[in-house]
Amino acid sequence: MTYVIGAACVDVLDKACIEECPVDCIFVGDRMTYIQPDECTDCGACEPVCPVEAISYEDDLPPGDEQFAVENARFFTEILPGRTTPLGQPGGATSIGIVGVDTEFVRNYQP
């Protein structure tokens, strides 16, 4: 299990969670941030600093946010244009920088 960033983050991108993450596993898309599920240590440091309460443990997602767990994982398994490896392999969000794209679901999501 891991933490997941849900719908409340879409178009907010506060990034306080990134500053608190001790393992540097929160990546910036275009409309929201994503937690790398294979790198997240479940420490929970990101959850209390989120000003919109968008971060939840995977088993505790608010009703209606279940698809965001799928999209969070998908973000790291899709190959981006110009990249030859999936995101997060090897990890380190800071070394990759702002990705600037989202999954199709998030790209089209209407809050």
Secondary structure, DSSP 8 states (H G I E B T S, - for coil): --EEE-GGGTTT---HHHHH-TT--EEE-SSSEEE-TTT-----SSGGG-TT--EEEGGG--TT-HHHHHHHHHHHHS--TT-SS-TTSS--HHHH-------HHHHH---
